[in-house]
């Protein structure tokens, strides 16, 4: 941010020491020096303009006016008004933020005009007394820190708990709040019903204070959260290979509240990985099993949305590669937490606590503090490699997709073993055979998955989506037809594919 300009106004002869002290302090303090740039006339080079013109111009250009009032009223112009009073009036005229500091002298010790100036200032701003340089420095420090906090240049509260200075309750969607209450009441025994006044619900969740709402309220229930936090979106991309290489076959940027972001990103992943449909022997509803556990995918995305750094200009990225799913978020683990501890039972330290609590009540977060461990256990349960967690500039979670090399090459290896060929094959030849078998099985899986989702899909469409050559697709389809896995019903144009068995 651009530094805020501070104009220090006083009778120069009376406050020469204090003026120089404030200038030195504001320019050298490790914190205040980052935010403020003070102006005192003594440090200006010689100019052709009159002091009065320079002073008033600087007051007009400043962001903050600091007035030091003591015993002397100072030099008076033809109209009997001192430069200090002129500067105060200018600050009033241009609605500058004003901080007034008054010495602890009695009224009898002050010039009568200085007394009147102090009383004039008291009508528009609270003044503070000081007895010495240290008192003044502490008082100025406290005033400027409060200024930074109120304008949200610095925060002592978590981002989600900070009250947004631009948004009002009218920027929230009442229907979203009612839907949340309905689900939270049903899932977590939330002590309110959908017809409860939304302000009561927000107050219970510590998302509102008077007429001001918190950043968390916007992210949870905002009509348009990206209006206030442009980077609070999720970017999803599908890559057919192992690296980020263009062209990108599928790319989506999702916007909305945190619940919508999670749902949209999870659906993107599930729509682009393999799945199998169970039988109806256990009931009317048919179970669908995905290549990656739904709970693990959801947890990775939920963690990114709930724990990211919302002050960052970066967005969450969900990238699906041939062998893995990567979820990146601009955030960092809490102090004392390591990536190794994420695979063990650990305490929950949410980065955005007011955001995490409603996500738990809504059922988006299942159990506080065990999500990453659940990801590990669910992946192990279906025979997948353990997820990986990495903390660098971004936090990254990696879910590994199924490795077809072992289960797909086993039948071929058994045949070779029985025929006595395997023992005579050189390792390089075996490696190439495995690679070809693995590649063929993956190609078939891609083709069959697309056909299962869309039986009328054409060869050209399969080629475009998978990145496989038309020749390779024709070869795989011909072999699957010969093996009785697939058949074509009707003509090439206008017919459809039928999967015989998997």
N, C-alpha and C positions, 0 to 999 in steps of 0.2 A: 504494500500500500504506500501511497505518497504520504510523506510526513506531514503532520498537522502543524501549522504555523502558530506560534504563541507570541503575542505582543505584551511586553512588560511595561506597564505605565506607572509612573510615580514622579514625585519631585526628585530630579536627578541628584541634586546636592545632598538631600536628606538620606537617600537610600542608595548611594553609590556602591557601598560594600554589598548590600543585599542584591542589587541588580546584577553585579558581576558574579556573585555566588550562584544565583539562579541560572545565569547563562552557562557557567561552567558545569553546574550540576546536570542541567538538562541535556547538555551535549556530550557528557562523558558517562552518565549512568547507563549500565548495561541494558536495562529494560526501556527506560524512558527515551534514551537516545535513539532507539529504533523507530519510535513513533512520533517524536516531536522535534521541531526546529524553532528555537527561541529567537526573538529579535529584541535587541537593545540598541538604542541610538549610538551609544559610545563606541560600538564596534563597527559602525558603518564608515566607509571611506568618504572623503570630502565630496560633496555634490553641489551642483549649481542651484538646486531647488532650496527653498526656505525650509527650516526645520519643521514649521507648522504643516506645510504641505506634505513633507515626507512622512511625518507622524500619522497624519490622518489617512494618507494613502495606505500605510502599513496596517493600520487598524482595519480599514476596509477590506484588505486582502487576507487578514489573519483568520484563523478558525477559532482561536481562544484568546480572550482578553484577561490578563491578570493585572489587577489594580492593587498597588501598595499605598495605603493611606496612613499618614502619621500626624505630626504636629503642624507642619508648614503647608500652606495652600499653594505657595510657589509664585512664580512670575505671573503677572496679569497683563493681558493685552489691552487695547484701547477700550474695549467693552467691559473690562474688569473681570475677565474669565481666564482661568489658568489653563495651560496646555493639558494638564491632567484631567480637568473637567471636560475639556473639548474632546479628548480621546474617549472618556467614558460615554459622553453623549453620542459619539460616532458609533461606538460599540452597541449602544442601545438602538440606534437608528437602523443598523444592519443586522440586528438580531443575533449578535455573536454570543457564544457561550462565555459567561463572565464568572470569574472567581475573584472575590474581593478579600483582602487580608488587611486588618487594621491593627496598629500598634496598641499596646495596653495603656496608653496615656489617658488621663482623665480629660473631660471636655474643657476644663479650665486651662489645661496645658495646650490645647489646640487653637489654631487660628479659627475664628468664628466661621469663616467661609469654608474651612476644611470640615468643620462640624456639619454644616449644611450639606456639603458634598457627600459625606458619609451617610447622612439621613436620606438623601436622594437615592443613593445606591441601595440602601436597605429596603426600599420599596419594590425593587425588582430582583434582588438576589440576596441570598443569605451570606453574611460576612463572617469571617473567622478572625479571632484575635491571635496575636503572636507577641512574644516578649523578646525573642532573640533570633539569631540566624537559624539555629537548630529547630526552633518551633516553626519558623516559616518554611524550612525545607520539608519537614514532616507534613505540615498542612498542605503544601503544594503537591507532594507525592500522593497523599491520600485522595486529594481532589482529582488528580490526573488518572490514577488507577481506577477510580469510580467512573470517570469519563470513558475510559477504555472498555470497562465491563458493560456499562449501559449501552454503548454503541457496538458491543460484541466484537471489538478488535482483539480482546483477550477474553478467555472464559475460565471461570473457576468451577463451573458445572460441566458434566458430560454434554456432548453435543446434543444428544436427543432430549436432554432436560432443559436446555436453554430456550428461553421464550423468544419466539420469532418476532422481530420488530416490524415486519411488513404484513404478516398474515393475521386474519381474524377468524372467528368461528364460522363465518359465512363461506370461508374457503374449504370447509369440510363438508363431506357428503353425509347427510343425516341417514340415508338409507344404508350406507356402508356401516355406520355405527350400529344401527338396529340389527343388521345381519350378523355383525360380530357378536353382539349380546346374545342373540338366539343360539349361535353355535357354542359360545363360551358357557352359556347356562346349561346347555345340553351335555357338553363334553367335560367341563371342569366345575360344574355347580357354581358358576358365576352368580353372585347374589342379586342379579337384576333381571328383569324381563324386557323384551324388545320395546315395549311401549314406554319404558322409563325415559325421562327427559335426558337428551343427549349430554347436556351440560353436567348432569349428575354423574353419568357414566365417565365422562372425561375427568371430572374432579376426583372420582374414586381411583382412577388410573394415574393420577398426578400429571395429567396432560394439559391442564388449564389453570390459569391463575388470574382471577378477576376476568377481564375481557381479553386477555392475551393467551394464545395457545403455544404449546411447545413445538419444537422441530419434529419430535416423535409423532405428535398428533397429525401433522401434515403427511408424514411418510406412511402412517397407518391408514388414515381416513380421508386424505386430501382429494379434492375433485381432480386436481392436476398437480401432483407432487413435483413434477419436473419444472413447473413454473418457478418454483422456489429453489430447487436443487437440481440443476440441469444434468448433472452426472449421475443422478440416482436412477440409473437404467441398467439393463442387462443386455450385453451384446453376445449373441450366440452364433457360432460358425461351425460348419461341417467341412472337414477335409478328408479326401479319400486316401491320402497318404499318411506319412508319419510326421510331416513337418508343415509349418505355415507357408504354403505355397499357393500363389494365385494361378488360375482363377479359383475362387471359392464357390463350390457347388451350391451351398445354401448359407445365407447370412440374414439374420434377423436382429433388429434392435427393439427390445421390449420396454414399454413405459407403463406407468401406473403405480398403485400403492404397493407396499411390500408383499402383500398376499398375492396380488396379481402377478408380480414379477416372479415369484417362486413358481406359481402354477404354469405360467407361460414358458419359463426356462426348462422346467421338468418335462413338459409336454414336447418341447423341441428335441430333447435328448431321446425320449422314448420313441418318438416317431422316426428316429434315424438309427436305431439299433435293432438287432434281430429279436424276434419274439416267437413264442409257440403257444398255441391255444389248446387247452385241455379238453377233456370230454365232459359230457353233461351227466355222467353217472352219479355225481355227488350232489346234484341240484340243478335248478334252472340256470343259474348264473355260471358262465364258463370262465375258468381261471386262465389268466394270461401270464405267462412267465417270460420275463425279459432277460436278455443277455446279461445286463447289469441289474442288481437288485434295486427295485424302485426306491426302497427306504434309504439305501446308500446314496443314490443319485440325489434324492430329495434333501438328505442331510447335508451333502456337500454344498448344494445351492442355498439352502436355508442359512447355513453358517456364514456364507459369503454376504448374504443380504443383511443378516442380523448384526454381524460383527465388523463390517467394513468401516473405513474412515470416511464419513460423509463430507468431510471438509476437503477431501482430495478432488481434483479435477478429473481423475481417472474413473472409469466405469468398471463394473464387474464383467469378466469375460468368461464365457462357457465355450470351450473348444473341444469338439469331438473328432478324434483322429482314428486311424485304422486300428490302432492297438490300445487306445486309452481315451479317457475323458479327463480334461483338465479344467478346473474351476479356479480362476484367479480373482482376488479381490484386493483393493488398495487398503490394506489394514495390517496391523501387527499384533502378535500375541501379547497378552498382558505381561507385565513385569513378573519374572519368576517362572513363567510357563515356557516349556520347550516343546519342540515337535515330537520328541520321544515320549513325553508325558501324555500326549494326545492319544496314544495307543494304550494307555492305562486308565484306571479310575482316577479322576481328578475333580477338583472343585470347580464350580461354575463361576467364571468371572466375566460376565458380559460386558463388552465394550460400550454397548448402548442399552443399559438396563431397562429404560422405559419403553424401548422398542421390543426387547426380548420378552418381557412379561406378557403383553397382549398376544404375541405370537405363540407363547406357550398356552395361554388360555384358549386361543382359537384352535389349538391342536396342531399348528404348523410345526412347533417344536415339541417333541414327545416327552423327553426327559431332560431336565437341566443338567448339564455337565457330563452326560454319557454319550452324546451324539457321535463323536468321532470314534469312540470305542465300538459303538454299535455298527458303524460303517465297516470297521475291520472284521468284526465277527460275522456280519452278513455276507461279506465277500468270501471269507474263508468257508462259510457254510455251503456255498455253491461252487467251491473249488477254484476261486479266483485268487490271484496274487494279492497280497496285502496292499491296501491303499498307501500312498505316500503323501507326506506333508512336508512342505518346504517354506521356510521364511527367509526372504531376501527383501528386495525393494517392495514386492508384493507378497501376499500369502497365497500359496498354491496347494490345492488338493488334487491328487491324481488317483483315478479309479482305473484299474487295468482291465481291459476287455478280455474275452476268452482267448486262450492260446490253443489253436487247433493242431499244433504240430504233433503233440503226443498221441491224442486220441484218433487223429485222422491218418497218421502214418502207421499205427500199430498193425492193422490188418495186412498192409503191404509187407511190413517187416516179418510178420509171422509166416506169410507165404514164402518169402525169401529164405527164412530160416529152415523151413521144412524142405525146401528144394536144394539146400546146401549152397545156395548162391551167396547168402549174406556173409558167410565166413571168408569167401574169396574176394569180396568187393573191397576196393580201396576206400579209405575214409572220404576222399574227395568225391568219389562217385556216389557214395551213400548220402553225403550231404546234398548233392544236386538232386538226387531222387526225392529226398525228403522235402526239399524246397519246392519241387514241381508239384508234389502231392498236396502240400500245404496250400500252394497258390491255387490249384484246381478246386480244392474243397472250399476255399474262401470265395472264389468266384461263383461256384454253384450256390453257396449260401446266400450271396447277394442277389442272384437272379431269382431263386425260389422265394426269398422274402418279398421282393418286389411283386412277383406274380401272385403271391398269397394276398398281398394288400390290394392289388389291382389286376385281376385275371385278364383284362382286355388290354393290358399294356403292350406296346409294340417293341420290337427289337431296337429301333432307333431311340425310343424313350429309355430303355434299359441301358443302352450305351451312354446316353447323355448323363444319366444319374450316377452310374457306377464308374464311369471313366474307362470301362473296358472297350476293347476294339470290337467292331461288328463281327470280324472273323472269329475272335475268341468267343463271343456270345453264341454265334451259330454252332461252333464246335461243341461247346458245353451243352447247348440245348439238344443237339443231335445225339450226343452220348447219353444224356439223361432220358431221351425218348427210347433209345436202344435198350437201356437198362430198365425200362418200365417205370421210371420215376415221374415222367411228364408226358402229356399228350396234348395235341392241338385239336380243339373242337371248332369246326367251321373253317372258312378260308382265312388266309393270312390277314386280309383286310376285312374286318367286321366280325371275326371269330374271337375265341378266348382260349386261355390256357387252363388246363386242369391238372392239378397235382395228384398223382395216383398214390404215392406214399413218400414218406420222408425217412 
